[in-house]
Amino acid sequence: MLIAFSVAPSGAPRDGAENPDASVHGAVAAAVQVVRDSGLPNRTSSMFTEVEGEWDEVMDVVKRATEAVMPFGSRVSLVLKADIRPGHSGEIDGKIERLEAAIEDAAQR
């Protein structure tokens, strides 16, 4: 299973701390650290974090990453997309490799 997710806080931080620039980088860093500590294959871009693994382990990581963001706001937004393809692994890199090969093939025609 390959998932892409984005988690972000909104509202005032639970501890009442000020956030004058409305940045969420601290919250995102907390979530990404959970993902990296999981040991599962992962990749983070400017908008999403991708994680690959079995259903229960991936969903556990998403839950813990979401919980890590909770102190940064009074509510949390989670966006999740999943590619569920039983019997396949290594797709976090495999999908990109196939895409790049297709682009190269098209360019050579």
C-alpha positions, 0 to 999 in steps of 0.5 A: 500500500502506498499512501500520500497524506498531508496533515496541518493544524488550524486554530490557536495552538493548544498551549496558547502560543502565538503564531504570527506568520501562520506557518505550519512548518513546526507541525509538519516537522513533527509529523514528518519525524513520526514518519521517518522514525517509523522505518517505512519507506517514505518521501516528503515533498512540499505538499505531501508525505508518501509512505509505503507499507502494509495497511495497519502499519501505514495507518498507524503512522498516519494516526501518530503523525496526526496526533503529533500535529494536534498540539499546534492547533485547536483542530487538525486537517488530514488529506489522504490518498491511497494506492492499494495494490496487493502483492506489490511493494517498492512502488514508492520508487517503482511508479516514479521509475516507470513514469520517467521511462515513459517520458524518456520513451515519448521524447525519443519518438 
